[in-house]
Amino acid sequence: MRLLALLLWLVIGSAAAAEEKIVLGLSQDEVAITASFNGSDILIYGAIQRDSPAPTDSVMGIIITVSGPAAPVTVRRKERMFGIWVNRDSVNVDSAPSFYAVAGSAPLSLILKDIEDLRYKITIPRAIRSVGSTLEGAQDFTDALIRIRAGDGLYQVLVNQVDLEKQTLFDTRIVLPSNLTEGNYDTRIFLTRNGTVIDQYDTIIPVNKVGLERWLFNLAHEAPVSYGLLSLAIAAVAGWMASAVFQALKR
């Protein structure tokens, strides 16, 4: 009897969750990095599709995350010894996104339960994976990494930056800094009710070098000798031109 009641509860819960679905749109589906690239912003917007009127007995939330390519990071702590700064302790972070922005329609503590954050890795500390470190105070190193990258505009927490109209339409604008890492940027949208995720939509925004930047990048990685010779030739020509201009000005 208890098993039957549990199965019935699961079926009813799944049906209720299926009543609301995220429909997403993007102002642009890719970002091109050129010589004049000084940052960009992306408008993420969408709607909640329903089979029935929106529930009135629960708190709805929209959370949007944009995550850049992840890679291991070594965080070091400097200490002053004999009048100079030297590296002392270090912690290896297994995986940290090069860029991470999380925007919510309200403070995350009000629309996201801790267990859901642990499951979906939504907040910045959860998005950074650091395991196996036995150094005392290792969390301080992770906090320092977050603080440094936040100062560079690479980690962003955007509270109340998702506009939600009539619990149906939503939009937010994510600012991408100029120092972006090339690669695919995972974009996730979460719909929550009373802090529980009831729907998720995932997409990818490619960020790629184009034009001369792409050609130089490919040349440096695929033909490093040619790239080095070209760099020397450009440096020599630039030096000769600077010398010629200087001599002309002296006359």
Secondary structure, DSSP 8 states (H G I E B T S, - for coil): -HHHHHHHHHHHHHHHHHTEEEEEEES-S-EEE-TT---EEEEEEEEEEESS---SSS-EEEEEEEE--EEEEEEEEEEEETTEEEEEEEEEEEEEESSEEEEESS-HHHH--HHHHHHHT-SHHHHSB--S--STTHHHHHHHHHHHHHHTTSEEEETT-SEEETTTEEEEEEEE-SS--SEEEEEEEEEEETTEEEEEEEEEEEEEE-THHHHHHHHHHH-HHHHHHHHHHHHHHHHHHHHHHHHHHH-
